[in-house]
Amino acid sequence: MYQSFEKRIAALLGAGQSDLLHGGLKGLEKESLRVSPEGGIAQTVHPVVLGSALTHPSITTDYSEALTEFITPPFPEIADALDFLRDAQKFVFDHLEDEIFWATSMPCVVAGGGSIPIAQYGTSNAGIMKTVYRRGLGYRYGRVMQVIAGLHYNYSVNEAFWPVFRDLEGDRRPLRQVTDGAYMGLIRNLQRYGWLIPYLFGASPAVCKSFMGGKPTSLREFDANTYYEPYATSLRLGDIGYTNSKEKGVGIHACYDDLESYIGSLTRAIETPSPIWERIGVVVDGEYRQLNANILQIENEYYSTIRPKQILEGLEKPVLALQRRGIRYVELRSLDVNAYHPLGVSEEQLRFLEAFMLFCLLQDSPPISVQEQREIDQNMGGVAHRGRDPSLYLLRQGRELRLGGWASELCEAISAVCDLLDGAGSGTPFGDSLNRQRALIADPDLTPSARMLEEMREKGEGFYHFAKRLSQRHYSYFSSLRPDPQRENLFRLEAESSLVRQAELEATDEVSFEVFLKDYFDQ
């Protein structure tokens, strides 16, 4: 299965160009739910001292006013991205009053959707659009699932790699076509093999009963306040998480055959009315309930574990950015927040993910058939709900195989990438990370999801008390950190300038929101 991958590795080595696998840019986006001392979702607004959630590049909000999002710039070195994420979180921790950040992906006690404050971005048309989009998500899918937190890993290959890769492949197409095609191949392979990520890093095997809001569920009862599944790895990626495909009549699957097909499938969803969403209404009693009544309001509504991305210019639509300038990086979205690490992700995880990304790039990646898409969906759902079950089989090209066998096979291939990334440097951090993942494959009890359930049993804790204890531990970690003066000053200045930028936007709007919205979608 991996002959083409091995040939590409050999070709890079033979040409003396294997160093080009180094230098890819890594960025992180981490969501963290602010929690009140009483244990519920914070009802306070995003602190003004942190700046404008609309215009701040590093500290913003996601769905809820209480769901803070930290965004790092892209860095060539993993350690630098982690340092920035640490310093950003330290800055925010130092400005919270009697609140903590929740340590897990699944939220704390939820007193119904009405208790979840939708994020506010001011009175500019751009800010109103962001709030209305979130209001629409609430009407469409319910607010509760929108406060599930995750961690996104953004990755782009070293730019110097692409001309060499094109030559080694004997590909005569323009460089952008080669690059876009290779990135789409990487994305297809991340779908094929992506079940490995929740197995290794899934950290949501249990959930507070309040999350279900009294609805019937097939989840088992762990204790009076907790639901779980015995072999679950990531309920966040399972049936109770946020997916478009489970919605009858509105589910879509983007086409990943090539970038043009992907853009086309999302564009159709953005422009096609949905009878189900039309029932909600767009403007009701003078208030926008959603941006439109189409299958997707905007591209970001399509939930997928991996996205092709291009940096936007102003209020440019994401599909147009991709169409005009191609793929700049890929966004991996299937990572649960690492409950055991104060930053939400570890260097060991990120080293494995970089090697995994490069394996997916260099491995052959044919188009995904309808049958294979069914297998991909079944494999991901199976691992999310039963990943540690010894009786679980995965599907590959119509054949059943054990998770452990397939995972070991993948790790053997990925080891070639780790060897190149470690190279002649001091130590073997990539190889060490891979060996750690091999240990988790050999013994599922070592996975984060298994550790969480075992710890809950040992301490007699339900999910809420387990997560609160870890949240307080992380709070202590950040409280004990000494801030980096230079980075602290950067965040302070950025907070101030972001508020100025928001005010300028609000002062310069010249059209009504209705006209603004029409202009946006008419691009």
Steps between C-alpha positions, in 0.01 A plus 500: 500500500783740572730439202446845347560660838827308538606601147438867576702478821781326308487765224533783753793326662661423164473861392644619832180697563351326803575810711212670318261300719616732778382859523127453458296758688294396803223702664250421775143606581374401844148550634451531876170542684493758779330357808353676804594413860161326530597259223284623213582680177614856577231762431748788494605667177837449334721727718563838335858496626565211257408718205244461224391145419422628148843635410755345739716252303588274794233523772138481387179305556339213314128421525436636847608812683638251755689286244839667473717412200879531493665522158875479447685629195662229287851401615765275344569347843238321707650630826447862389130440427458341842684789670267750334193297601627483858566873519162588349321283754711643782402852395130413507521303826653806665195707401224262608306573816386194696473295179699209364535334161345156463765234437299268275334514160158406636347788698420542867150517650266638235169651610345467155574688178358821643788512749757524222572862400565539127821687417462874434728696267372857515278705273695496172349305211789252517444451873123460462558239227712289735235513773211424263690202360533362852135573573419294191711209623304508824165486319622225267688266731438627853741709703626225729708310245659828390694531827691175449863612489770369271855565389587566136843432353593707196778372278668609178788331322833679455454715186842393369375140489250551219728567197719203597193280551365598157829411335531167681143414398569598139193722514488775235197683635529854647632495855172616653313207343761259635481655845119505513482142372749376760321680784166350392668157496626564853144591605356182346758289682429678827141390455604141422737470793352770724337246736850461649482850653199444731641161595833648609389842625125476563422638846121510519372153602248647746268800526297682764136389483397864477653507150224269377226724640284207599483359146499121454846359441669168437792607720546304821473643849835536677348653812205720592640797303711343224444315173779308328584214270742235632726496193440855372794716401336823377126550547570849364550338157212258545125518462452763773761732349454765234464348152300614200445153360269386778240765418234334283443687179793739544802273531771557242836348420747726329680354198875472555598368155674830426487859618256606228254224599534592868430867429205405278338271758524759778379780272191298407423440868539873579269596213234224523191571714407246765130449574591398856693820571237711322258407780724689745466820302779745419366831634228451762347794689779722373783271619729287288474139617754375245700642211284312247289185475743307280651159576805682639493864609872529423786256437601470865169335584614186318656287771787282383805362674733664248469814284708658221562863594623823344561825689209737439541852366252720684142368488579255221298179485717194581403320177610803299832518685562134413393556140721806456817396684477126564568312822732672747472247784280223637305514825470178700193525724466154659708562812332495839644740755766308693350507849827392661711780353458863614548628144241257362754325277852363545817523295495121468156510337604772256816317394297192417245710309769667289642160401147370438421799275813441293421130469152589374658743252745247354268199503292430187153652534243398236154661493257387769216289362150492647577161654827621652326807642260267681798310639669823610186615682449159660864477610498846657171440678612156614827629647328800662252276684687167527863566415641294788260208453706188420213372283498814279580448133570777250424489129756541222403440138214276603705288739489494879820538699600561859574856606829400663630329189418790269633756750830310535528483123456878476756562774753287315459722192503822705830391658675578171383862527606517866850377407532781245364766735736392780788484249840572642368729772547443868250250632207332330189695606291384204601138543436523874152638437426222255615237749266650759209463259602141428475432873142634499414274208645199679315584823171694465495555878777757450288725277370828647138384476574181697704691759216746555241231570739305723584812700132581539439151638799509734406837647125441500447803277244569232603691187427842648715456812779336303507786246471767768797353690716508187377850418610622842834326458555687172396823668767442762755436225428830328478689828851385590649598162698821475382695195744570220522886509548535125210270412278656768565844353419367152158372615428822687579716197306268269197516730506879489546523123229239437248717685602795283456290184153391610399860569627604154292226337191612688558863403557434129206273411312674219228249410227315684561146624261370235704661220827393664382138509386507137836645392684231695314211338509664156881486491 
